[in-house]
Structures are given as C-alpha cells and as structure tokens.
Amino acid sequence: MKKYFILVVIYSVTQLYPQSAGNTGLSFLKFGFGARNTAMGDVGNSASNDLTALHYNPARLSITQNNEVIFTHNAWIQDVSSEMFGIKTFLFDLPFALGFNVTNISDIEVRQIPGEPISKFDANYFYGSLSTAYKFDDMISVGATVKYLYEGLLNDESTGFGIDLGLFYQSPIKGLSLSAAVRNLGSMNELRNEATKLPSELRAGPAYNLNLDDYKIELVLAGEYQKYFDADDHLNFGIEILYDKLIAVRGGYQTNYEGRDMTAGFGLMWGNLKFDYSYIPFSLGIGSANLFSLGFKF
C-alpha cells in the first residue's frame, strides 16, 4: 500500500502546481493572493497596494493607512480550489494583518491496478499567518510574516511553521519603488516517513506609478525576478490602467513556465469597496484558472 500512497502524494503535488515543481511540497503556497496581483503576472511583491501584501511582501503593509478586509476565491485547474481571507488593522501605530488560506483538491482517485478506482479522497491544506511592518522613514520599510501550516493527505497529516521577510524602498524618483522578499523559510513535521520541504523563494523588483491627471488615468508598471530555491527562475511583468478610480484593466506575462505565460483581468471600484477578477489560461489541455476578489477599506 505504501507505494500507492506515494503515487497519490506525487499526484496531489503536481495537480496543485504543474510547472517548475522542483522537489518541494505545499505548492499551494505558490498561489497568488488577490485577483489584481495575479492579473498582473503575479507581481504582488512589487505592486501589491493593499493587505494582499501579507502574502507577498509584508513590508508593503506600511504604505497604506487604512483598515482592510479582503476575500479571494481561486478556482484553479484540475479540481483545485482555494479560499483566501485577510484582515488588517493598526496597533501601537504598526500595521498588523491576519491571513488565512484553505486549499482543497477533491476526488483524488486511488488505484492498485489499472481500471476503476477503489476509493477517492480529498487533499487539504491550510495556513494561518500574522504579519506586521515597521516604517523607518518615508523611504524604507521592513516587514515579517509568521505562518502556521497544515497538510492532510489520505490518512496522514503534518504541521509546521514558515517565515517571510520583506523590504520596501520608495526611491527619490517620484513613483518609483523597489521591493524584495524571502518567503516560506521554515519546516514541517514528518508526513508519514518524510517531512515536506517548503517552496522557499526570493522575489525582487521595481514598480512605477504614473498619474496622468489630465486624463484621469493612473498607470502602474511592475516587474520582478522570482527565484525558487529548488526550481527555475522566472521573470514576471504586469501593467494596470486605472480610469477615474472606477475601473481598471490589467495584464501580465510570466516567463519560463511550461503551461502558461499570459494573464489578464479587470477591477471595479465603488468608494472603499472593490471587486477584482483575473484569468490565467493554461496550455496542455489542463484548463484555466479564475480568481475573484472582494475588498473593503474602512
């Protein structure tokens, strides 16, 4: 039975994230948080402008002064779905954010021989996180996130902890910022016989905000270098065009993925309420991903 369990685990991981899997697990940690970020090529480290920064770069939590809540539904490929929730407030003049991610892979089939499956099961993943940031001055901020992690596969489960560290720099050039983060440092307890390795990564890149006041347009251009410690390097690029603080159109491009490259989406704003959508098409006949986010500032 052990060899069949191993095959199921491998299947689960590859279903979660079929590109550049390397030799790590918990690939749900690679999913983007917030439809705005994923529509822009997943450049959240460089361009996140709300509490979704808790997922990408906690230092960026210091750049906005609002309390916020956000919910994201991620309908990923091959019966994978994620629900993500975040809330941000201020204590002692510091931003604090709580984040949650529940990811599920449904109806994974178990077979001992070719033919009809002998049973089915769901794989379940979870993290809960606490983030904060400290602003040294108008130019430099640092941040940190601590995460509790859980994975459950068949009759086995494991827990662990992860840490993210972030840096944000607002350059003297108006509208130009630089951001860098190291994510998913930590470890898990053993899952049956072996501990799952976290998908640790480094992200760094710039973002440029340009206001065309005469046309009521705000333009965001962003890019970042993404290095998974066990897998391929990626370059991510994104653009957002926001008109009159009401409607935004977005696009992105990601390099060095076997199954995808382009991303797209839009956003609608009504005062402090916003709705965002992103679409990520995959090749190889494995479908597409659709993300929906609803956020509120207060």
Disulfide bonds with the S-S distance in Angstrom:
none
